[in-house]
Structure formats: C-alpha cells, structure tokens
Amino acid sequence: MFETPRSCYYDHCQRRRAPDAERVRLRSRVNELFGQSRGAAGSRSIVSMMQADGEQIGRFKVRGLMRELGLISKQPGSHAYKRATVERPDIPNILNREFDVPAPNQVWCGDITYIWAQGKWQYLAVVMDLYARRVVGWAFSNKPDTDFW
C-alpha cells in the first residue's frame, strides 16, 4: 500500500529512543518522595505530595514510574493482639485492683508488650511481684505463642 519495506517497520520498532528529560525528572522526584516516606508511600500518596508541590500528574503515571523504578510500598501489618471488645465474665478478677500486698511472693502479675526492634516486632513478657514491685522474670521472643511462656 505505502510501498515501504517490511524491514523498515521492524527496524523502527528496534530503534532505541532518546531518554525523555521530563520522564527522567519525574522518576527522580518519585524516587525522592518514596525515600522520604521510608518506603511507605504508594502511588496515591506520592500523587498528592507532588500535587501539593504544584506538579500536575496522574496516579497511573506515578504507578508506572514506580514500577519502572521497582518501588513497592510497604504498609505496617496488623498487630498480633487486639483490644477486647467485650468483657470476659468467665475470667474472674481475683486481684480486684488490690495492689497493696502484705508479704512478698503472694501476688505476681504479668504483661506482654511488643517492641519494634531489628526491623520487626519483638515480644516481651514480664512477671512482677506486687509486694516488692520488682521483676521476678521476663522472656523475649520473636512470636507471641505458647512457647513464649
């Protein structure tokens, strides 16, 4: 029809394109904002940050730039322990908020807390004597399971 050799089309497809200066600038800005968020910002967050700076850009373009750069946002996971929504009447309140104990080793209490260390949540369980107000024992673990105690 146009009398153009087929090889010209394939040669055109294989030809390297000159880098787009605007796209390089946008990639640099996306990478910078992603680093500032410590890897937590996704395409929507980065779009809102760029638009706050006066940059007109769409979410899907930012998503494409993030894919080119290999950036994947990381979101914090849910915690292992949730707050109770209902009170448990089957578990008796033996202590009944009587924290003044007359002698040592009569009442011990314990608690578990999680601490962010070495890039993940670590779990600390502490047992305390209420008379002496001193720690009787403690355990540190990577996961809050029955082996923890």
The 8 nearest C-alpha neighbors of each residue, nearest first, counted from 0:
[[1, 2, 3, 4, 5, 8, 7, 6],
 [2, 0, 3, 4, 5, 8, 7, 6],
 [1, 3, 0, 4, 5, 7, 6, 8],
 [4, 2, 1, 5, 7, 0, 8, 6],
 [3, 5, 6, 7, 2, 8, 1, 9],
 [4, 6, 7, 8, 3, 9, 10, 2],
 [5, 7, 9, 4, 8, 10, 11, 3],
 [8, 6, 10, 5, 9, 4, 11, 3],
 [7, 9, 11, 6, 10, 5, 12, 4],
 [10, 8, 12, 6, 11, 7, 13, 5],
 [9, 11, 7, 13, 8, 12, 6, 14],
 [10, 12, 8, 14, 9, 13, 7, 6],
 [13, 11, 9, 10, 14, 8, 15, 7],
 [14, 12, 10, 11, 9, 15, 8, 16],
 [13, 15, 11, 12, 10, 16, 9, 17],
 [16, 14, 13, 17, 12, 11, 18, 10],
 [15, 17, 18, 14, 19, 13, 12, 11],
 [16, 18, 19, 15, 20, 14, 23, 22],
 [19, 17, 20, 16, 23, 22, 21, 15],
 [18, 20, 22, 21, 23, 17, 16, 24],
 [19, 21, 23, 22, 18, 24, 25, 17],
 [22, 20, 24, 23, 19, 25, 26, 18],
 [21, 23, 25, 19, 24, 20, 26, 18],
 [24, 22, 20, 26, 21, 25, 27, 19],
 [23, 25, 21, 27, 22, 26, 20, 28],
 [26, 24, 22, 28, 27, 23, 29, 21],
 [27, 25, 23, 29, 28, 24, 64, 22],
 [26, 28, 24, 30, 25, 29, 31, 23],
 [27, 29, 31, 25, 30, 26, 32, 24],
 [30, 28, 26, 32, 31, 27, 33, 25],
 [29, 31, 33, 27, 28, 32, 26, 34],
 [30, 32, 28, 34, 29, 33, 27, 35],
 [33, 31, 35, 29, 34, 30, 28, 36],
 [34, 32, 30, 36, 38, 31, 35, 40],
 [33, 35, 37, 31, 36, 32, 38, 30],
 [36, 34, 32, 37, 33, 31, 38, 30],
 [35, 37, 33, 34, 38, 39, 40, 32],
 [38, 36, 34, 35, 39, 33, 40, 32],
 [37, 39, 72, 36, 33, 34, 40, 73],
 [38, 40, 72, 73, 36, 37, 74, 41],
 [41, 39, 44, 72, 36, 38, 33, 45],
 [42, 40, 72, 44, 43, 45, 39, 71],
 [41, 43, 45, 62, 44, 61, 58, 46],
 [44, 42, 46, 45, 41, 58, 47, 40],
 [45, 43, 47, 41, 46, 40, 42, 48],
 [44, 46, 48, 42, 47, 43, 49, 41],
 [47, 45, 43, 49, 44, 48, 58, 50],
 [46, 48, 50, 44, 45, 49, 51, 43],
 [49, 47, 45, 51, 46, 50, 44, 52],
 [48, 50, 52, 46, 54, 51, 47, 45],
 [49, 51, 54, 53, 47, 52, 48, 55],
 [50, 52, 48, 49, 53, 47, 54, 46],
 [51, 53, 49, 50, 54, 48, 47, 55],
 [54, 52, 50, 51, 55, 49, 48, 56],
 [55, 53, 50, 49, 52, 56, 51, 46],
 [56, 54, 50, 53, 57, 49, 46, 52],
 [57, 55, 54, 46, 58, 60, 50, 61],
 [58, 56, 60, 59, 61, 46, 55, 62],
 [57, 59, 61, 60, 46, 42, 43, 62],
 [60, 58, 62, 61, 57, 63, 42, 64],
 [59, 61, 63, 62, 57, 58, 64, 56],
 [62, 60, 64, 58, 59, 63, 42, 65],
 [61, 63, 59, 65, 42, 60, 64, 58],
 [64, 62, 66, 60, 61, 65, 59, 67],
 [63, 65, 61, 67, 66, 62, 26, 60],
 [64, 66, 70, 62, 68, 63, 67, 69],
 [67, 65, 69, 63, 68, 64, 70, 62],
 [68, 66, 64, 65, 69, 63, 70, 26],
 [67, 69, 65, 66, 70, 64, 26, 30],
 [68, 70, 66, 67, 65, 71, 64, 63],
 [71, 69, 65, 68, 66, 72, 67, 33],
 [72, 70, 73, 69, 65, 41, 38, 66],
 [73, 71, 39, 41, 38, 40, 74, 70],
 [74, 72, 39, 38, 71, 75, 40, 41],
 [73, 75, 39, 76, 72, 40, 38, 41],
 [76, 74, 73, 77, 39, 78, 119, 72],
 [77, 75, 74, 78, 73, 79, 120, 119],
 [76, 78, 79, 75, 80, 81, 74, 120],
 [77, 79, 80, 76, 81, 120, 113, 75],
 [78, 80, 77, 81, 143, 142, 113, 76],
 [81, 79, 78, 82, 77, 143, 83, 113],
 [80, 82, 83, 79, 78, 84, 77, 85],
 [83, 81, 84, 80, 85, 79, 78, 86],
 [82, 84, 85, 81, 86, 87, 80, 88],
 [83, 85, 82, 86, 81, 87, 80, 88],
 [86, 84, 83, 87, 82, 88, 89, 81],
 [85, 87, 88, 84, 83, 89, 90, 82],
 [86, 88, 89, 90, 85, 91, 83, 84],
 [89, 87, 90, 86, 91, 92, 85, 93],
 [88, 90, 87, 91, 86, 92, 85, 93],
 [91, 89, 88, 87, 92, 93, 86, 94],
 [92, 90, 93, 89, 88, 87, 94, 95],
 [91, 93, 95, 94, 90, 96, 88, 89],
 [94, 92, 95, 91, 96, 90, 97, 106],
 [93, 95, 96, 97, 92, 98, 106, 91],
 [94, 96, 92, 97, 93, 98, 91, 99],
 [95, 97, 94, 98, 92, 93, 99, 100],
 [98, 96, 95, 94, 99, 100, 93, 129],
 [97, 99, 96, 100, 129, 94, 130, 95],
 [100, 98, 97, 101, 130, 129, 96, 102],
 [99, 101, 130, 102, 98, 129, 106, 105],
 [102, 100, 99, 130, 103, 105, 129, 106],
 [103, 101, 100, 130, 105, 104, 131, 106],
 [102, 104, 130, 105, 131, 128, 101, 100],
 [105, 103, 106, 128, 102, 107, 130, 129],
 [106, 104, 103, 102, 107, 100, 130, 128],
 [107, 105, 104, 129, 128, 108, 100, 130],
 [106, 108, 128, 127, 129, 126, 105, 104],
 [109, 107, 127, 126, 128, 106, 129, 110],
 [110, 108, 126, 125, 127, 107, 124, 111],
 [109, 111, 125, 124, 112, 126, 108, 123],
 [112, 110, 124, 123, 125, 122, 113, 109],
 [113, 111, 123, 122, 124, 114, 110, 121],
 [112, 114, 122, 121, 123, 120, 115, 111],
 [113, 115, 121, 120, 116, 122, 112, 123],
 [114, 116, 120, 119, 121, 118, 113, 117],
 [117, 115, 118, 119, 114, 120, 121, 113],
 [118, 116, 119, 115, 120, 121, 114, 141],
 [117, 119, 116, 115, 120, 121, 114, 75],
 [120, 118, 115, 116, 117, 121, 114, 141],
 [119, 121, 115, 114, 113, 116, 122, 141],
 [120, 122, 141, 114, 113, 140, 115, 116],
 [123, 121, 113, 140, 139, 112, 141, 114],
 [122, 124, 139, 112, 111, 138, 113, 125],
 [125, 123, 111, 138, 137, 110, 139, 112],
 [124, 126, 137, 109, 110, 136, 127, 123],
 [127, 125, 109, 136, 135, 108, 134, 137],
 [126, 128, 134, 135, 108, 107, 133, 109],
 [129, 127, 107, 132, 130, 133, 131, 106],
 [128, 130, 132, 131, 107, 106, 127, 100],
 [131, 129, 103, 100, 128, 132, 102, 101],
 [130, 132, 133, 129, 128, 103, 127, 104],
 [133, 131, 129, 128, 130, 127, 134, 135],
 [134, 132, 131, 127, 128, 135, 129, 130],
 [133, 135, 127, 136, 126, 128, 125, 132],
 [136, 134, 127, 126, 128, 133, 137, 125],
 [137, 135, 126, 134, 125, 127, 138, 124],
 [136, 138, 125, 124, 126, 139, 123, 135],
 [139, 137, 124, 123, 125, 140, 147, 136],
 [138, 140, 123, 122, 124, 137, 121, 141],
 [141, 139, 122, 142, 121, 147, 123, 138],
 [140, 142, 121, 122, 143, 120, 139, 119],
 [143, 141, 140, 144, 122, 121, 147, 120],
 [144, 142, 147, 122, 140, 145, 141, 79],
 [143, 145, 147, 146, 142, 148, 140, 141],
 [144, 146, 147, 148, 143, 142, 140, 124],
 [147, 145, 148, 144, 143, 142, 140, 138],
 [146, 148, 145, 144, 143, 140, 138, 142],
 [147, 146, 145, 138, 124, 144, 143, 137]]
